[in-house]
Amino acid sequence: MSLSVRPIGTLGGALSAGLAAVLLAGCSGSSGAGSVVVAAADGSAPPRAAASAAPTPTPTPTGPYVALGDSYTAGLKISPQVGEPKGCSRSGVNYPSLVARALGLAGERFRDVSCSGARTVDLTGAQTTESGVNPPQLDALTPATRLVTVGIGGNDAGFMDVVGQCAKENLVEALKGLVGSDRAAAPCRDSYAAADGGDQVQRKVDSAGERLGETLKEVGRRSPKAKVYVVGYPSLLPTDPASCLPVLGATVAGGDLGFLVEKEQQLNAMLKRRAEAAGAVFVDLAAASAGHDMCAGEPARWVEPPFPAHGLAAIHPNARGQEGVAEAVLKAVRG
């Protein structure tokens, strides 16, 4: 899961600075540099201010680049589907491919080993798909690797299972409403809260975080000179559940939409903590994807709704979403 927004404050500051420069030039009465020199009391020239040293920019990684991840990275069902095994459903226009193209990386300088359905265990172990076996994703790393993106964790946390369970709970409540029973305000939240041990989702997120932390250490061991970027998940739902009514109707309670937003925020917060603890960069997609959730109109959305456009995967990024994520990753990589 492309925007290019210039902050108003930055633009206004630039305009103010430009206007000030024009006024100073006019006041100098000179057609040259337009600088004003004020003599000291003894007639000597004032001391010249020492130029401040500009910070040294971090060079953009030039590859080799290795992309690791699950279906949100692979580009499930987005045409064209490329690479082996076919069961990974890897797209030729997923965000790793777009990032590599923008950085001029091709051939042996770019390897995308992401695979739909992948969990953190599939980074260090082989993953069997419906069409072939994907080798351990970390096997693509070498000491020469200079750029790594990691987009994983949602399957470990069972996030899609949570979405499915919420759909079932709300369907049951909707049927109750048809026969006159009162409908719960947030049946899915209530169901998870009543489970043994409390917040099951948070426990799964925490366990996924532990595994991701160990995996990131292994990435550093195999590719010690690589710059590593952990890519978060784009917003699936808006913060205002009412805006989802035209897409989801009244089938999902507003309280449960808020519950799903909360769970995704927990997942992204974990990814950020683990990235920072490992010395990696976290690419936060929450702000970039605002207004592009599954309830946005078809031209704007980055994530498909439960009833997706023809040929696309439900509750997964579309091609626009991959472009938006690629832009966010490139912004982070280029600093």
VOGU-3710 file (C-alpha; in Angstrom, 3 decimals, decimal comma):
1> mslsvrpigt> 0,000/0,000/0,000  1,307/9,158/-4,655  1,183/12,083/-2,919  3,509/15,057/-3,018  2,400/17,735/-0,576  4,411/20,825/0,220  3,721/22,183/3,730  2,051/25,601/3,600  4,381/26,870/6,302  7,440/26,006/4,221
11> lggalsagla> 6,036/27,724/1,139  5,033/30,776/3,122  8,492/30,972/4,692  10,123/30,775/1,286  7,904/33,569/-0,078  8,631/35,753/2,980  12,373/35,185/2,656  12,224/36,005/-1,062  10,290/39,232/-0,427  12,756/40,273/2,269
21> avllagcsgs> 15,666/39,713/-0,115  14,020/41,898/-2,785  13,406/44,730/-0,286  16,996/44,594/0,968  18,314/44,710/-2,578  16,161/47,764/-3,315  17,344/49,568/-0,174  21,003/48,987/-0,980  20,903/51,336/-3,959  23,294/49,014/-5,764
31> sgagsvvvaa> 22,850/46,941/-8,884  25,452/44,493/-7,630  25,094/41,960/-4,848  22,694/44,193/-2,948  24,340/43,608/0,433  24,428/46,294/3,078  27,714/46,812/4,977  27,646/48,735/8,240  30,983/50,054/9,512  31,994/49,722/13,134
41> adgsappraa> 32,365/52,789/15,344  36,133/52,983/14,645  35,501/52,887/10,902  36,698/49,334/10,448  34,659/46,728/8,672  32,593/44,533/10,954  33,774/40,975/11,508  32,398/38,515/8,972  30,135/35,887/10,483  31,530/32,401/10,296
51> asaaptptpt> 29,659/30,221/7,835  27,859/27,363/9,533  28,811/23,968/8,227  25,949/22,202/6,422  25,174/18,718/7,709  26,557/15,947/5,564  23,620/14,265/3,814  23,285/10,505/4,099  24,012/9,023/0,663  21,129/7,242/-1,016
61> ptgpyvalgd> 21,731/3,465/-1,078  22,646/2,331/-4,581  22,009/-1,388/-4,181  22,065/-4,271/-4,279  18,475/-4,071/-2,988  16,536/-6,977/-1,449  12,779/-6,749/-0,757  11,278/-9,012/1,922  7,617/-9,266/2,865  4,076/-10,607/2,606
71> sytaglkisp> 1,159/-9,999/0,211  1,063/-6,253/0,929  4,622/-6,126/-0,402  4,219/-8,752/-3,130  1,213/-7,065/-4,740  -1,361/-9,856/-4,596  -3,372/-10,086/-7,858  -1,988/-6,836/-9,273  -1,109/-7,258/-12,945  1,415/-8,138/-14,246
81> qvgepkgcsr> 2,215/-11,116/-12,027  5,889/-12,045/-12,298  8,595/-14,201/-10,765  8,701/-17,647/-9,206  7,025/-19,393/-7,576  3,714/-18,326/-9,066  2,037/-18,978/-5,723  3,732/-15,903/-4,231  1,550/-13,664/-6,438  4,310/-11,135/-6,942
91> sgvnypslva> 3,504/-8,090/-9,069  5,851/-6,388/-11,493  4,532/-3,025/-10,298  4,632/-3,614/-6,534  6,407/-1,028/-4,409  9,778/-2,836/-4,392  9,779/-2,877/-8,210  8,851/0,813/-8,353  11,520/1,724/-5,793  14,158/-0,275/-7,669
101> ralglagerf> 13,199/1,395/-10,947  13,401/4,861/-9,400  16,871/4,078/-8,011  18,072/2,612/-11,311  18,490/-0,888/-9,883  17,935/-3,910/-12,107  19,234/-7,399/-12,771  21,411/-8,722/-9,975  21,162/-5,398/-8,144  17,491/-5,992/-7,264
111> rdvscsgart> 15,859/-9,081/-5,775  12,220/-9,214/-4,727  11,593/-12,375/-2,694  8,349/-11,245/-1,020  5,527/-13,784/-0,997  1,799/-13,614/-0,318  0,861/-15,318/2,930  4,348/-14,955/4,392  4,936/-14,806/8,124  8,145/-13,961/9,940
121> vdltgaqtte> 9,038/-17,679/10,057  9,066/-17,645/6,241  11,958/-15,198/6,280  14,230/-17,856/7,735  12,420/-20,979/6,498  10,991/-22,157/3,169  7,353/-21,257/2,440  5,113/-23,709/0,593  2,557/-22,008/-1,664  -0,230/-23,425/-3,805
131> sgvnppqlda> 2,184/-23,264/-6,718  5,771/-23,957/-5,702  8,070/-23,316/-2,770  9,565/-19,935/-1,945  13,051/-20,349/-0,409  13,791/-18,634/2,923  13,594/-14,952/2,083  16,722/-14,048/4,048  18,741/-16,322/1,745  18,626/-13,476/-0,786
141> ltpatrlvtv> 20,794/-11,328/1,517  24,559/-11,152/1,070  27,366/-9,076/2,590  27,162/-6,920/-0,562  23,497/-5,966/0,043  23,115/-2,254/0,720  19,335/-1,722/0,845  16,656/-3,905/2,471  12,917/-3,301/2,852  10,842/-5,476/5,184
151> giggndagfm> 7,041/-5,488/5,054  5,707/-8,232/7,306  3,876/-8,935/10,559  0,190/-8,733/9,643  -0,147/-12,474/9,090  1,678/-13,236/12,350  -0,756/-11,000/14,197  -3,673/-12,710/12,440  -4,987/-9,342/11,334  -6,942/-10,712/8,368
161> dvvgqcaken> -8,433/-13,318/10,716  -9,588/-10,480/12,961  -11,218/-8,746/9,984  -12,966/-11,984/9,021  -14,130/-12,643/12,576  -15,529/-9,126/12,856  -17,464/-9,649/9,633  -18,991/-12,853/11,043  -19,866/-11,289/14,399  -21,570/-8,366/12,701
171> lvealkglvg> -23,494/-10,646/10,349  -24,898/-12,540/13,331  -25,902/-9,276/14,993  -27,506/-8,041/11,786  -29,618/-11,206/11,626  -30,625/-10,681/15,245  -31,769/-7,208/14,328  -34,041/-8,621/11,639  -35,934/-10,654/14,219  -36,264/-7,804/16,649
181> sdraaapcrd> -33,372/-8,387/19,071  -31,243/-5,480/20,179  -28,017/-5,240/18,216  -24,717/-4,926/20,083  -22,799/-1,681/19,533  -19,492/-3,507/18,921  -20,011/-7,287/18,771  -16,507/-8,049/17,519  -14,813/-5,981/20,229  -17,071/-7,627/22,815
191> syaaadggdq> -16,172/-11,095/21,514  -12,414/-10,514/21,766  -12,740/-8,835/25,163  -14,642/-11,846/26,521  -12,020/-14,353/25,352  -9,718/-16,024/27,855  -6,670/-13,912/28,594  -8,121/-10,630/27,382  -6,730/-8,963/24,258  -5,753/-11,890/22,020
201> vqrkvdsage> -4,796/-9,610/19,155  -2,309/-7,659/21,258  -0,711/-10,906/22,438  -0,256/-12,016/18,821  1,160/-8,616/17,894  3,639/-8,826/20,779  4,717/-12,340/19,752  5,138/-11,182/16,158  7,282/-8,328/17,452  9,618/-10,685/19,262
211> rlgetlkevg> 10,111/-12,750/16,121  10,597/-9,653/13,990  13,205/-8,350/16,411  15,227/-11,543/16,057  14,790/-11,470/12,277  16,095/-7,916/12,033  19,172/-8,957/14,008  19,729/-11,729/11,461  19,349/-9,236/8,600  22,073/-7,151/10,211
221> rrspkakvyv> 24,311/-10,188/10,631  23,966/-11,253/7,002  24,144/-7,764/5,481  25,989/-5,579/7,991  26,401/-2,645/5,585  22,771/-2,551/4,454  20,352/0,240/5,311  17,154/-1,458/6,510  13,636/-0,018/6,214  10,659/-1,609/7,975
231> vgypsllptd> 7,524/-0,674/6,027  4,281/-0,281/7,952  0,762/-1,036/6,759  -1,457/1,572/5,060  -4,663/2,641/6,778  -7,418/0,165/5,957  -10,217/2,238/7,473  -10,855/5,914/8,156  -10,894/7,235/11,700  -14,500/8,346/11,105
241> pasclpvlga> -16,606/5,152/10,686  -19,536/7,161/9,280  -17,641/7,684/6,030  -17,715/3,909/5,477  -21,496/3,712/5,251  -21,603/4,166/1,439  -19,157/1,234/1,021  -19,887/-1,144/3,902  -23,446/-0,074/4,640  -24,755/-0,739/8,120
251> tvaggdlgfl> -23,495/-4,332/8,173  -20,492/-3,489/10,357  -21,083/-1,607/13,604  -19,272/1,686/13,975  -17,770/0,478/17,252  -16,172/-2,466/15,466  -14,734/-0,275/12,725  -13,068/1,686/15,503  -11,852/-1,588/17,001  -10,200/-2,583/13,706
261> vekeqqlnam> -8,551/0,834/13,416  -7,196/0,402/16,943  -5,792/-3,081/16,176  -4,009/-1,853/13,048  -2,524/1,021/15,018  -1,193/-1,495/17,552  0,401/-3,489/14,739  2,095/-0,451/13,224  3,248/0,763/16,642  4,939/-2,596/17,216
271> lkrraeaaga> 6,679/-2,436/13,825  7,967/1,028/14,636  9,331/-0,010/18,040  11,096/-3,057/16,617  12,564/-1,097/13,724  13,977/1,578/16,014  15,341/-1,010/18,458  17,219/-2,689/15,593  18,603/0,581/14,210  16,350/0,353/11,154
281> vfvdlaaasa> 14,134/3,092/9,698  10,363/2,762/10,065  8,334/3,914/7,048  5,045/5,090/8,544  2,227/4,873/6,010  -0,574/6,121/8,271  -0,257/9,771/7,250  0,554/9,050/3,611  -2,490/6,798/3,217  -4,952/9,086/5,019
291> ghdmcagepa> -7,979/9,529/2,779  -6,973/6,512/0,673  -8,527/3,749/2,811  -10,918/1,092/1,506  -13,918/3,363/2,128  -12,592/6,127/-0,121  -13,985/6,364/-3,628  -12,536/4,076/-6,275  -10,286/6,756/-7,846  -8,758/7,612/-4,447
301> rwveppfpah> -8,475/4,364/-2,532  -5,181/2,513/-2,111  -6,805/-0,517/-0,475  -9,670/-2,508/-1,967  -12,866/-3,051/0,081  -14,419/-6,458/0,882  -16,023/-6,376/-2,579  -13,014/-5,284/-4,649  -12,723/-4,023/-8,197  -12,652/-6,829/-10,750
311> glaaihpnar> -9,539/-8,990/-10,555  -8,126/-7,398/-7,401  -7,726/-8,797/-3,883  -10,120/-7,745/-1,141  -8,636/-5,689/1,710  -5,286/-5,467/-0,101  -3,458/-2,652/-1,872  -4,222/-1,931/-5,504  -1,762/-0,472/-8,036  -2,355/3,076/-6,750
321> gqegvaeavl> -1,620/1,848/-3,239  1,670/0,322/-4,369  2,606/3,625/-6,001  1,801/5,507/-2,807  3,889/3,154/-0,682  6,756/3,366/-3,176  6,735/7,150/-2,871  6,822/6,955/0,929  9,697/4,460/0,853  11,658/6,546/-1,652
331> kavrg> 11,186/9,633/0,500  12,648/7,746/3,466  15,500/6,246/1,454  16,498/9,549/-0,108  16,268/11,300/3,239
//
